[in-house]
Amino acid sequence: MLAVGQAHTRLRNRIAPRRLRLAVQAAVQRLFAFTHRDQAAGALWSCREQVWLGRSTFVSWAMHEAAIDLPWLVANSAGAPHSDKELQTAVQDELISLWKEPLVSLPSMSTPGWLPLP
């Protein structure tokens, strides 16, 4: 099994030729593997993390968790901004934009007693 760093490097290299939006989308699918939604709570079930995530926790984890570090993963994607600040802003904007689609398209799942992280 590959170490996390090696797996991230392989993912980074695989998504590098894609435009920023598609690179962010591919990384989110791989790292979070959202499978279900809870429309009422505004949460998505992450099969990979085994937790319900609200939008703010999702964005925070994607942007700041060392084991995820989405800005680093997509920094070499086609059309990605070169400055760190612009890249951070662009990735965060893409994450927020991408959040809306699964809340409509994924199948609904209700797990009583499991409160989503905000």
Rosetta silent file (secondary structure, phi, psi, omega in degrees, C-alpha in Angstrom):
SEQUENCE: MLAVGQAHTRLRNRIAPRRLRLAVQAAVQRLFAFTHRDQAAGALWSCREQVWLGRSTFVSWAMHEAAIDLPWLVANSAGAPHSDKELQTAVQDELISLWKEPLVSLPSMSTPGWLPLP
SCORE:     score description
SCORE:     0.000 S_00000001
   1 L     0.000  138.309 -179.462    0.000    0.000    0.000 S_00000001
   2 L   -73.704  144.411  172.661    1.271    3.479   -0.876 S_00000001
   3 L   -66.706  158.528 -178.458    2.047    5.957    1.855 S_00000001
   4 H   -56.159  -44.364  179.986   -0.272    8.963    1.993 S_00000001
   5 H   -60.086  -42.336  179.544    2.416   11.247    0.547 S_00000001
   6 H   -67.602  -41.539  179.188    3.049    8.937   -2.396 S_00000001
   7 H   -63.607  -40.552  178.240   -0.657    8.535   -3.075 S_00000001
   8 H   -65.671  -39.708  178.862   -1.128   12.322   -2.993 S_00000001
   9 H   -64.466  -40.894  177.716    1.790   12.839   -5.360 S_00000001
  10 H   -64.279  -43.374  177.531    0.325   10.319   -7.795 S_00000001
  11 H   -62.335  -44.060  179.792   -3.096   12.007   -7.578 S_00000001
  12 H   -58.857  -45.312  179.656   -1.469   15.421   -8.079 S_00000001
  13 H   -66.113  -36.619 -178.474    0.360   14.214  -11.178 S_00000001
  14 H   -68.864  -35.785 -176.586   -2.776   12.546  -12.568 S_00000001
  15 H   -94.097   -6.633 -176.720   -4.963   15.665  -12.259 S_00000001
  16 L   -54.196  -40.246 -178.033   -2.291   18.229  -13.273 S_00000001
  17 L   -71.329  -14.409 -176.487   -3.332   18.414  -16.967 S_00000001
  18 L   -77.950  156.014  171.919   -6.962   19.218  -16.059 S_00000001
  19 E   -63.813  157.186 -174.197   -8.412   22.694  -15.721 S_00000001
  20 H   -52.698  -48.607 -177.487   -8.612   23.888  -12.103 S_00000001
  21 H   -59.190  -45.096 -179.670  -12.331   23.171  -11.670 S_00000001
  22 H   -70.351  -32.322  176.588  -12.006   19.620  -12.986 S_00000001
  23 H   -66.855  -43.803  177.865   -8.863   19.038  -10.916 S_00000001
  24 H   -62.661  -45.212 -179.736  -10.646   20.158   -7.731 S_00000001
  25 H   -59.800  -46.011  179.894  -13.636   17.985   -8.606 S_00000001
  26 H   -64.076  -41.450  179.518  -11.458   14.899   -9.211 S_00000001
  27 H   -65.250  -41.458  178.785   -9.526   15.444   -5.976 S_00000001
  28 H   -63.522  -44.581  178.663  -12.741   15.861   -3.958 S_00000001
  29 H   -59.483  -42.552 -177.848  -14.196   12.679   -5.430 S_00000001
  30 H   -71.295  -42.833 -172.201  -11.041   10.750   -4.609 S_00000001
  31 H   -87.215  -26.327 -179.207  -10.408   12.155   -1.130 S_00000001
  32 H  -109.852  -31.218  179.593  -13.942   12.465    0.226 S_00000001
  33 L    47.415   60.028  177.748  -15.944    9.941   -1.838 S_00000001
  34 E   -66.452  130.642 -177.530  -19.337   11.516   -1.089 S_00000001
  35 E  -121.494  -24.160 -177.161  -22.063    8.922   -1.508 S_00000001
  36 E  -143.859  163.363  179.332  -25.215   10.294    0.160 S_00000001
  37 E  -127.365  154.426  168.228  -26.861   13.529    1.179 S_00000001
  38 E  -124.919   94.577 -173.791  -29.019   14.715    4.022 S_00000001
  39 L   -58.175  -41.933 -176.865  -30.835   17.651    2.488 S_00000001
  40 L   -62.117  -39.247 -179.466  -32.421   18.772    5.758 S_00000001
  41 L   -88.804   -9.815 -176.600  -29.062   19.039    7.522 S_00000001
  42 L    64.122   40.503 -174.955  -27.238   20.287    4.434 S_00000001
  43 E  -125.587  155.445  175.710  -24.688   17.523    4.876 S_00000001
  44 E  -121.378  143.500  177.820  -22.928   14.959    2.711 S_00000001
  45 E   -88.032  120.921  176.598  -21.764   11.506    3.776 S_00000001
  46 E   -94.486  109.104  179.083  -18.056   10.998    3.149 S_00000001
  47 L   -62.681  -37.943 -178.404  -17.476    7.311    2.584 S_00000001
  48 L   -68.269  -42.833 -177.845  -13.711    7.861    2.836 S_00000001
  49 L   -91.043  -12.967 -179.395  -13.872    9.798    6.143 S_00000001
  50 L    57.547   49.036 -178.963  -16.914    7.897    7.490 S_00000001
  51 E  -156.115  151.078  170.414  -18.618   11.080    8.678 S_00000001
  52 E   -78.939  133.930  178.875  -21.360   13.512    7.726 S_00000001
  53 E  -122.730  132.330  168.295  -19.842   16.835    6.681 S_00000001
  54 E   -84.723  170.339 -174.841  -21.430   20.246    6.477 S_00000001
  55 H   -60.644  -45.619 -175.341  -20.104   22.771    3.989 S_00000001
  56 H   -66.362  -37.588  177.226  -17.864   24.744    6.352 S_00000001
  57 H   -68.482  -42.632  177.169  -16.153   21.631    7.734 S_00000001
  58 H   -56.416  -50.562 -178.480  -15.703   20.237    4.232 S_00000001
  59 H   -63.752  -43.679  179.790  -14.103   23.452    2.984 S_00000001
  60 H   -61.461  -47.426  179.006  -11.918   23.769    6.082 S_00000001
  61 H   -62.097  -46.317 -177.814  -10.675   20.179    5.862 S_00000001
  62 H   -61.937  -35.419 -176.130  -10.071   20.409    2.124 S_00000001
  63 H   -86.387  -33.875 -166.289   -8.115   23.638    2.487 S_00000001
  64 H  -122.187  -14.974  178.657   -6.219   23.153    5.751 S_00000001
  65 L   -73.361  126.767 -177.512   -5.896   19.484    6.745 S_00000001
  66 L   -59.489  -33.768 -178.632   -2.351   18.346    6.041 S_00000001
  67 L   -75.405   -9.421  179.771   -3.568   14.902    4.948 S_00000001
  68 L  -114.218  -60.871  175.356   -5.814   16.508    2.313 S_00000001
  69 L    41.568   61.495 -177.804   -4.263   19.889    1.311 S_00000001
  70 H   -57.339  -39.139  178.382   -6.332   20.408   -1.824 S_00000001
  71 H   -57.623  -40.008  178.055   -4.554   23.633   -2.852 S_00000001
  72 H   -65.312  -41.435 -177.859   -1.251   21.720   -3.081 S_00000001
  73 H   -60.769  -36.570 -173.572   -2.897   18.906   -5.018 S_00000001
  74 H  -104.401    4.670 -175.898   -4.278   21.203   -7.709 S_00000001
  75 L   -59.200  -28.993 -179.012   -1.501   23.826   -7.801 S_00000001
  76 L   -95.832    6.335 -178.695   -0.112   22.401  -11.058 S_00000001
  77 L   -70.644  157.767 -177.424   -3.453   22.098  -12.805 S_00000001
  78 E   -61.807  126.873  177.191   -4.020   23.955  -16.051 S_00000001
  79 L    81.902    5.355  179.388   -4.928   27.577  -15.449 S_00000001
  80 L   -69.267  139.055  176.732   -4.270   27.494  -11.692 S_00000001
  81 L   -59.552  150.912 -177.451   -3.218   30.880  -10.277 S_00000001
  82 L   -88.648  -28.590  179.794    0.481   31.187   -9.509 S_00000001
  83 L   -83.054  146.231 -178.512    0.282   33.196   -6.293 S_00000001
  84 H   -59.542  -44.541 -178.293   -0.592   31.341   -3.095 S_00000001
  85 H   -62.527  -45.593  179.243   -3.326   33.800   -2.116 S_00000001
  86 H   -65.310  -38.985  177.833   -5.015   33.652   -5.523 S_00000001
  87 H   -63.735  -46.089  178.903   -4.764   29.848   -5.557 S_00000001
  88 H   -57.707  -46.156 -179.586   -6.305   29.586   -2.081 S_00000001
  89 H   -64.105  -45.196 -178.752   -9.175   31.871   -3.116 S_00000001
  90 H   -64.159  -42.858  179.800   -9.767   30.044   -6.408 S_00000001
  91 H   -66.019  -44.292  179.037   -9.764   26.592   -4.769 S_00000001
  92 H   -61.021  -42.669  177.589  -12.105   27.737   -2.000 S_00000001
  93 H   -60.434  -41.856  178.747  -14.485   29.236   -4.579 S_00000001
  94 H   -65.150  -41.331  179.395  -14.463   25.949   -6.526 S_00000001
  95 H   -61.174  -45.138 -179.897  -15.142   23.926   -3.358 S_00000001
  96 H   -64.801  -41.562  178.144  -18.130   26.082   -2.449 S_00000001
  97 H   -64.260  -44.361 -178.880  -19.454   25.870   -5.997 S_00000001
  98 H   -69.441  -21.336 -177.903  -18.984   22.091   -6.163 S_00000001
  99 H   -62.987  -35.134 -172.028  -20.726   21.608   -2.802 S_00000001
 100 H   -67.438  -39.830 -174.102  -24.162   22.458   -4.206 S_00000001
 101 H   -61.635  -48.351 -179.629  -24.421   19.739   -6.877 S_00000001
 102 H   -65.074  -24.926  178.359  -24.158   16.642   -4.619 S_00000001
 103 H   -67.080  -16.898  178.314  -26.813   18.079   -2.285 S_00000001
 104 H  -104.438  -39.428 -169.045  -29.238   17.676   -5.175 S_00000001
 105 H   -90.861  -29.383 -177.453  -27.897   14.698   -7.103 S_00000001
 106 L   -74.049  153.087  177.136  -26.769   12.152   -4.508 S_00000001
 107 L   -66.865  151.091 -179.264  -29.274    9.715   -3.031 S_00000001
 108 E   -78.643  142.589  174.882  -30.744   10.625    0.307 S_00000001
 109 L  -142.674  133.325  178.735  -29.658    8.775    3.430 S_00000001
 110 L  -117.304  125.439  177.620  -30.883    9.327    6.929 S_00000001
 111 L  -124.232   92.825 -178.208  -28.885    8.118    9.899 S_00000001
 112 L   -55.224  138.349  176.014  -30.730    9.090   13.087 S_00000001
 113 L    87.799   -6.790  178.078  -28.491   10.246   15.890 S_00000001
 114 L  -102.367  100.613  179.512  -25.536   11.121   13.652 S_00000001
 115 L   -80.795  137.271  178.938  -25.211   14.872   13.706 S_00000001
 116 L   -73.810  150.107  168.332  -23.177   16.346   10.863 S_00000001
 117 E   -69.285  141.367 -173.757  -20.073   18.364   11.489 S_00000001
 118 L   -57.692    0.000    0.000  -21.013   21.964   10.576 S_00000001
